[in-house]
Amino acid sequence: MYTEKELVQTLTATTSIFRAASTANSGISIKDAVKYSSIAINTPPPLEQPVVT
C-alpha cells in the first residue's frame, strides 16, 4: 500500500515524464512516456531507503 507521500512522488515523476515528452526536442515520445509511467506506477513502493542529501 502506498503512503500519500509515495503517491505524490510517483505522480510527480509521471507528470515530469509527460512534460518532458511534450517538449519537442526532448527525444522522448508519448509512447515512451506511457511506458515509463506505467513502470513507475506499477513499481512497488520501496522498503526503507536512506535519504540521499
Residue frames as a rotation matrix with the C-alpha (Angstrom) as fourth column:
MET 1
0.578 0.816 0.000 0.00
0.816 -0.578 0.000 0.00
0.000 0.000 -1.000 0.00
TYR 2
-0.261 -0.669 0.696 1.30
0.634 -0.662 -0.399 3.41
0.728 0.337 0.597 -0.94
THR 3
-0.221 0.158 -0.962 1.56
0.787 -0.554 -0.272 6.19
-0.576 -0.817 -0.002 1.56
GLU 4
0.822 0.556 -0.121 0.31
0.406 -0.722 -0.560 9.61
-0.399 0.411 -0.819 0.49
LYS 5
0.333 -0.789 -0.515 3.91
-0.489 -0.612 0.621 10.82
-0.806 0.045 -0.590 0.17
GLU 6
-0.569 -0.569 0.594 4.85
0.146 0.641 0.754 7.92
-0.810 0.515 -0.281 -2.15
LEU 7
0.212 0.739 0.640 1.77
0.881 0.139 -0.452 8.53
-0.423 0.660 -0.621 -4.29
VAL 8
0.851 0.067 -0.522 2.66
-0.042 -0.980 -0.194 12.20
-0.524 0.187 -0.831 -4.63
GLN 9
-0.124 -0.980 -0.156 6.23
-0.457 -0.083 0.886 11.30
-0.881 0.181 -0.438 -5.61
THR 10
-0.472 -0.008 0.882 5.01
0.568 0.762 0.311 8.78
-0.674 0.647 -0.355 -8.20
LEU 11
0.566 0.770 0.295 2.52
0.754 -0.339 -0.562 11.22
-0.332 0.541 -0.773 -9.69
THR 12
0.637 -0.419 -0.647 5.13
-0.323 -0.907 0.269 13.98
-0.700 0.037 -0.713 -9.75
ALA 13
-0.466 -0.845 0.261 7.57
-0.151 0.367 0.918 11.71
-0.872 0.389 -0.298 -11.58
THR 14
-0.178 0.505 0.845 4.86
0.850 0.511 -0.127 10.69
-0.496 0.696 -0.520 -14.04
THR 15
0.824 0.502 -0.261 3.95
0.354 -0.817 -0.455 14.32
-0.442 0.283 -0.851 -14.68
SER 16
0.212 -0.845 -0.491 7.62
-0.473 -0.528 0.705 15.17
-0.855 0.082 -0.511 -15.26
ILE 17
-0.561 -0.397 0.727 7.95
0.339 0.691 0.638 12.34
-0.755 0.604 -0.253 -17.81
PHE 18
0.240 0.742 0.626 4.92
0.929 0.011 -0.369 13.56
-0.281 0.670 -0.687 -19.75
ARG 19
0.805 -0.008 -0.594 6.09
-0.027 -0.999 -0.023 17.17
-0.593 0.035 -0.804 -19.57
ALA 20
-0.249 -0.963 -0.106 9.45
-0.328 -0.020 0.945 16.10
-0.911 0.270 -0.310 -20.99
ALA 21
-0.457 0.118 0.882 7.74
0.680 0.685 0.261 14.09
-0.573 0.719 -0.393 -23.71
SER 22
0.597 0.778 0.196 5.60
0.739 -0.438 -0.512 17.03
-0.312 0.450 -0.836 -24.73
THR 23
0.378 -0.583 -0.719 8.71
-0.346 -0.809 0.475 19.16
-0.859 0.069 -0.508 -25.18
ALA 24
0.891 0.170 -0.421 9.51
-0.446 0.153 -0.882 18.96
-0.085 0.973 0.212 -28.87
ASN 25
0.338 -0.860 -0.382 13.26
-0.604 0.113 -0.789 18.33
0.722 0.497 -0.482 -28.66
SER 26
0.303 -0.212 0.929 13.33
-0.904 0.245 0.351 16.02
-0.302 -0.946 -0.118 -25.64
GLY 27
-0.528 -0.498 -0.688 13.63
-0.729 0.681 0.067 12.85
0.435 0.537 -0.723 -27.71
ILE 28
-0.893 0.338 0.297 11.02
0.053 0.735 -0.676 11.09
-0.447 -0.587 -0.675 -25.57
SER 29
-0.704 0.708 -0.059 7.88
-0.143 -0.059 0.988 10.07
0.696 0.704 0.143 -27.42
ILE 30
-0.069 0.779 0.623 4.46
-0.978 -0.178 0.114 9.96
0.199 -0.601 0.774 -25.79
LYS 31
0.650 0.274 -0.709 4.56
-0.275 0.954 0.117 6.18
0.709 0.119 0.695 -26.30
ASP 32
-0.302 -0.844 -0.443 7.78
0.338 0.339 -0.878 6.01
0.891 -0.415 0.183 -24.25
ALA 33
-0.679 0.082 0.729 6.26
-0.589 -0.654 -0.475 8.30
0.438 -0.752 0.492 -21.63
VAL 34
0.443 0.895 0.054 3.31
-0.805 0.371 0.463 5.94
0.394 -0.249 0.885 -21.23
LYS 35
0.460 -0.348 -0.817 5.72
0.198 0.937 -0.289 3.01
0.866 -0.028 0.500 -20.86
TYR 36
-0.631 -0.774 0.040 7.87
0.174 -0.191 -0.966 4.77
0.756 -0.603 0.255 -18.26
SER 37
-0.396 0.568 0.722 4.80
-0.835 -0.550 -0.025 5.97
0.383 -0.612 0.692 -16.39
SER 38
0.667 0.676 -0.313 3.29
-0.499 0.718 0.485 2.50
0.552 -0.167 0.817 -16.18
ILE 39
0.020 -0.749 -0.662 6.63
0.446 0.599 -0.665 1.22
0.895 -0.282 0.347 -14.88
ALA 40
-0.784 -0.345 0.516 6.67
-0.214 -0.630 -0.747 3.98
0.582 -0.696 0.420 -12.26
ILE 41
-0.027 0.880 0.474 3.09
-0.942 -0.181 0.284 3.32
0.336 -0.438 0.834 -11.22
ASN 42
0.767 0.400 -0.502 3.48
-0.312 0.916 0.252 -0.48
0.561 -0.037 0.827 -11.13
THR 43
-0.306 -0.913 -0.271 6.75
0.032 0.275 -0.961 -0.46
0.952 -0.303 -0.055 -9.22
PRO 44
0.512 0.513 -0.689 6.04
0.687 0.238 0.687 -1.47
0.516 -0.825 -0.230 -5.65
PRO 45
0.829 -0.210 0.518 6.93
-0.392 -0.880 0.270 1.12
0.399 -0.427 -0.811 -3.04
PRO 46
-0.104 -0.958 -0.267 10.50
-0.231 0.284 -0.931 0.80
0.967 -0.035 -0.251 -1.77
LEU 47
0.404 0.090 -0.910 11.22
0.822 0.400 0.404 -0.69
0.401 -0.912 0.088 1.60
GLU 48
0.814 -0.138 -0.565 13.31
0.236 -0.809 0.539 1.68
-0.531 -0.572 -0.625 3.65
GLN 49
0.361 -0.727 0.584 15.72
0.803 -0.076 -0.591 3.67
0.473 0.683 0.556 1.52
PRO 50
-0.146 -0.480 -0.865 18.17
0.814 -0.555 0.170 6.11
-0.562 -0.680 0.472 3.04
VAL 51
0.895 0.437 -0.092 17.55
0.338 -0.797 -0.501 9.72
-0.292 0.417 -0.861 2.11
VAL 52
-0.038 -0.920 0.389 20.32
0.999 -0.038 0.009 10.94
0.007 0.389 0.921 -0.17
THR 53
0.743 0.275 -0.611 21.24
0.370 -0.929 0.031 14.54
-0.558 -0.249 -0.791 0.53
